[in-house]
Amino acid sequence: MHYFYLFRCKDGSLYSGSTSDLKKREQAHNSGRGSKYVRAHGGGQIVYHEKFRSLSKALKREAQIKKWPRAKKLKLL
């Protein structure tokens, strides 16, 4: 399985990403091995996810939601 997820950083900002292991990805973000964005915004936690059978579908959903304004992402939560 693959996942699209929203990660809320400690400063309240949202980061969207895709992974095949949510727990590992959250740990990576919080240990400084995740994205540069999350590292700069102090870590946080995954607050929303969707499950997909393929990575390509998860990546398509990620690309779609990255274009959304913050208010729309918050409604999704």
C-alpha positions as CSV (number, residue, x, y, z in Angstrom):
1,M,0.0,0.0,0.0
2,H,1.0,3.6,-0.6
3,Y,-0.2,6.7,1.2
4,F,-0.8,10.4,0.6
5,Y,-0.4,12.3,3.9
6,L,-0.6,15.7,5.4
7,F,1.9,16.5,8.1
8,R,1.3,19.4,10.5
9,C,4.6,21.0,11.6
10,K,5.1,22.4,15.1
11,D,4.7,25.9,13.7
12,G,1.2,25.0,12.3
13,S,2.2,24.8,8.7
14,L,1.2,21.8,6.5
15,Y,3.4,19.6,4.4
16,S,2.0,17.1,2.0
17,G,3.8,13.9,0.9
18,S,3.6,10.3,-0.2
19,T,5.1,7.1,1.4
20,S,4.6,3.4,1.7
21,D,5.1,3.5,5.5
22,L,3.4,6.2,7.5
23,K,5.1,5.4,10.8
24,K,8.6,5.3,9.4
25,R,8.0,8.5,7.4
26,E,6.8,10.4,10.5
27,Q,9.8,9.2,12.4
28,A,12.1,10.3,9.6
29,H,10.5,13.8,9.6
30,N,10.9,14.1,13.3
31,S,14.5,12.9,13.4
32,G,15.6,15.4,10.7
33,R,15.9,12.8,7.9
34,G,12.7,13.8,6.2
35,S,12.2,16.8,4.0
36,K,14.1,20.0,4.3
37,Y,10.8,21.8,4.7
38,V,9.8,19.8,7.8
39,R,13.3,20.0,9.2
40,A,13.1,23.8,9.0
41,H,9.7,24.0,10.6
42,G,10.5,21.8,13.6
43,G,8.9,18.4,13.0
44,G,5.4,17.5,14.0
45,Q,2.9,14.7,13.1
46,I,0.9,13.2,10.4
47,V,-2.7,14.4,10.8
48,Y,-4.4,13.0,7.7
49,H,-3.7,10.2,5.2
50,E,-5.4,8.4,2.3
51,K,-4.5,4.8,1.2
52,F,-3.8,3.9,-2.5
53,R,-2.9,0.6,-4.2
54,S,-0.2,2.3,-6.3
55,L,2.5,4.9,-5.7
56,S,1.5,6.7,-8.9
57,K,-2.1,7.3,-7.6
58,A,-0.7,8.5,-4.2
59,L,1.6,10.9,-6.1
60,K,-1.2,12.2,-8.2
61,R,-3.3,12.9,-5.2
62,E,-0.3,14.7,-3.5
63,A,0.1,16.9,-6.6
64,Q,-3.6,17.7,-6.6
65,I,-3.7,18.7,-3.0
66,K,-0.4,20.7,-3.1
67,K,-2.2,23.1,-5.5
68,W,-5.0,23.7,-3.0
69,P,-5.1,26.8,-0.7
70,R,-4.4,26.2,3.0
71,A,-8.1,26.7,3.9
72,K,-9.2,23.9,1.6
73,K,-6.5,21.6,3.1
74,L,-7.8,22.4,6.6
75,K,-11.3,21.4,5.6
76,L,-10.0,18.1,4.4
77,L,-8.7,17.5,8.0
